[in-house]
Amino acid sequence: MENKPKIKHIAIAGNIGAGKTTLCTHLAKHFNWGVHYESTDNNPYLGDFYTDMKRWSFNLQIYFLNNRYRQVLNILNGEQTVIQDRTIYEDAHIFAPNLHDMGLMSTRDFNNYLDLFKLMTSQIEAPDLLIYLKASISTLVDHIESRGRDYEGSMSLDYLKRLNERYDTWINSYTEGRLLIINADEVDFKNNPADLGEIINKVSSNLHGLF
């Protein structure tokens, strides 16, 4: 009998405030997975970026790209199953092109960034399962306000709306691997154990389908 393939990499995608970190924590605890969180607290560019997006956009995106590429390499080379808070694909399909379209990243920097992204992703594999947390603007705003991060206070509704539109476009064309979409407007996995249990069941059935 052949050995079952080992599930190495689960990833959660979603807009700012969708609930990625909370769901990562819950799923990691339930399934006994390792976690790679998005590096916001120790990110040397994030605060400056929200103050002056045009000046710091390229620096910030390169930082995220490098950080997530390193995370994926560590996951693929390790023995543990790991869940990742946001994916390397979101940087290139959502955030960088949005900054470029808004005139906050030059075409020269954007093309340089995309070239580096293509090189990096040619060296790695997509997640075994991608979980997309789909959320409306009102849900995102509620979550952002409740966590009270100072640097997120200046974020506009238009910015969140642009990101949401890009997420929908990307997810609709995602073919790199198995995908599970969860509507964050309809569940409260942070406070409702029944909602969390339902999501855990969906994740389990998707992972079993990989065998």
Buried (B, 14 or more C-beta within 10 A) or exposed (E): EEEEEEBBBBBBBBBBBBBBBBBBBBBBEBBEBBBBBBBBEEBEBBEBBBEEBEEBBBBBBBBBBEBBBEBBEEBEEEEEBBBBBBBBBBBBBBBBBBBBEBEBBBEEBBEBBBEBBEEBBEEBEBBBBBBBBBBBBEBBBEBBEEEEBEBBEEBEEEBBEBBBEBBEEBBEEBEEBBBBEBEBEEBEBBEEEEBBEBBBEBBEEBBEEEE
